[in-house]
Amino acid sequence: MPYPRIYHLILFPNIDMCAEVDTDDEMNRVLEDFKVSPDGGLKDVVVTLKHVDAGKPFNKEPINITAENCKFLPDVNVIRQGESFKIDNIDAVMHNSQVYQKERGKILLNIPIPAEEVSDGKITFKRKYKIMQMICGMHEFMQTWGYRVQNPY
């Protein structure tokens, strides 16, 4: 199991607002790559079925990501190629969404998210790649992940 990633909030802007929730006693935001319950269950994972040729269509609604208390929610998203998404910034500070194609570290999108506004974008992966990570360019501890699927199952 990898060690948690620790971000010292004193190094980032808007510490007064970002430190209101989810910090330890030393004003750190701690991110766990894997969330395991006491009985060994996993949280925020994607389970997929391969080789599904027919069935129900994908949901046509865009993915909704919320920026609240200097966190992107949900922690994990299921996405399809060319997926549209909306980011609702509830915070009173600006954020900057940088979307990376995780396997290569290549940035796919860079979208400013003004305070208390909604921004939108579209994710198009390079062929064969499936993992994306969204990080706030101003608050590196704000992160969400996405996994590209071929079917809605």
ZIFENCOR-V389232 format. One record per pair of residues at least 6 apart in sequence whose ideal C-beta (glycine too) atoms are under 8 Angstrom apart, sorted by the first residue. I is the first residue (numbers start at 0). J is the second residue. D is the distance in whole Angstrom. If there is no record, write none. Layout:
# ZIFENCOR-V389232
I:J:D  I:J:D
This chain:
# ZIFENCOR-V389232
0:33:6  0:35:8  1:32:5  1:33:7  3:29:5  3:30:6  3:31:5  3:32:8  4:29:7  4:30:5  4:32:7  5:27:5  5:28:8  5:29:6  5:30:8  6:27:6  6:28:5  6:29:8  6:30:7  6:139:6  6:140:4  7:25:8  7:26:7  7:27:6  8:14:5  8:17:6  8:18:5  8:22:6  8:26:5  8:27:7  8:28:6  8:140:8  9:26:6  11:17:7  11:137:7  11:138:5  11:139:7  11:140:7  12:92:8  12:137:6  12:138:7  13:69:7  13:92:5  13:137:8  13:138:7  14:26:7  16:68:8  16:69:7  16:90:7  16:91:7  16:92:6  17:28:8  17:68:7  17:69:4  17:92:8  17:138:6  17:140:8  18:26:6  19:68:6  20:68:5  20:70:8  21:28:6  21:29:8  21:68:7  21:70:7  22:28:6  23:29:6  28:69:8  28:140:4  30:140:6  30:142:7  33:41:7  34:41:7  34:42:4  34:43:6  34:74:8  35:41:6  35:42:8  36:42:7  43:73:7  43:74:4  43:75:4  44:75:7  45:75:6  45:77:6  45:146:4  45:148:7  47:146:8  47:148:5  47:149:8  47:150:8  47:152:7  48:150:7  48:152:5  49:149:8  51:149:7  51:150:4  51:152:5  54:150:7  54:151:7  54:152:6  55:151:6  56:151:7  57:79:6  57:150:8  57:151:5  58:151:7  61:82:7  61:83:4  61:84:5  61:85:5  61:119:7  62:76:5  62:78:6  62:82:6  62:83:7  62:84:4  62:85:7  62:145:8  63:84:7  63:85:5  63:87:7  64:71:6  64:72:7  64:73:7  64:76:7  64:84:6  64:85:7  64:86:5  64:87:7  64:133:7  64:143:6  65:71:7  65:72:5  65:86:8  65:87:5  65:89:6  66:72:8  66:86:6  66:87:7  66:88:4  66:89:6  66:90:6  66:94:5  66:112:6  66:135:8  66:141:7  67:89:4  67:90:6  68:90:7  69:90:6  69:92:8  69:94:8  69:135:8  69:138:5  69:140:7  69:141:6  70:141:6  71:86:8  71:133:6  71:135:7  71:141:5  71:142:6  71:143:4  72:143:7  73:143:7  74:143:6  74:144:7  75:143:7  75:144:5  75:145:7  75:146:7  76:84:8  76:143:6  76:144:7  76:145:4  76:146:8  77:145:7  77:146:6  77:148:6  78:84:8  78:122:6  78:131:7  78:145:4  78:146:7  78:147:5  78:148:7  79:147:7  79:148:6  79:149:8  80:122:8  80:123:7  80:124:6  80:147:6  81:121:6  81:122:7  81:123:5  82:121:7  82:122:5  83:119:7  83:120:7  83:121:5  84:119:7  84:120:6  84:121:7  84:122:7  85:117:6  85:118:7  85:119:5  86:94:8  86:96:6  86:110:7  86:112:5  86:117:7  86:118:5  86:119:7  86:120:8  87:117:5  88:94:6  88:112:4  88:113:7  88:114:6  88:115:6  88:116:6  88:117:7  88:118:7  89:115:7  90:114:6  90:115:7  91:114:5  91:115:6  92:114:5  93:111:7  93:112:7  93:113:6  93:114:5  93:137:7  94:111:8  94:112:4  94:135:5  94:136:8  94:137:6  94:138:7  94:141:7  95:109:7  95:110:7  95:111:5  95:112:7  95:135:6  95:136:4  95:137:5  96:108:7  96:109:7  96:110:4  96:111:8  96:112:6  96:118:7  96:120:7  96:133:6  96:134:8  96:135:7  96:136:8  97:106:6  97:108:7  97:109:5  97:133:7  97:134:5  97:135:7  97:136:5  98:106:7  98:107:5  98:108:4  98:109:8  98:110:8  98:120:7  98:122:6  98:131:6  98:132:7  98:133:5  99:105:7  99:106:6  99:107:7  99:131:6  99:132:5  99:133:8  99:134:7  100:106:8  100:107:5  100:124:6  100:125:6  100:128:5  100:130:7  100:131:6  101:128:8  101:130:4  101:131:6  101:132:5  101:144:8  102:128:5  102:129:8  102:130:6  103:125:7  103:128:7  105:125:7  107:122:6  107:123:7  107:124:8  107:131:7  108:120:5  108:121:8  108:122:7  109:136:7  110:118:5  110:119:8  110:120:5  111:118:7  112:118:5  122:131:6  122:145:7  124:131:7  124:147:6  128:147:7  129:146:6  129:147:4  130:144:7  130:145:7  130:146:6  130:147:8  131:144:7  131:145:4  131:146:8  131:147:7  132:142:6  132:143:8  132:144:5  132:145:8  133:142:7  133:143:5  133:144:8  133:145:7  134:141:7  134:142:5  135:141:4  135:142:8
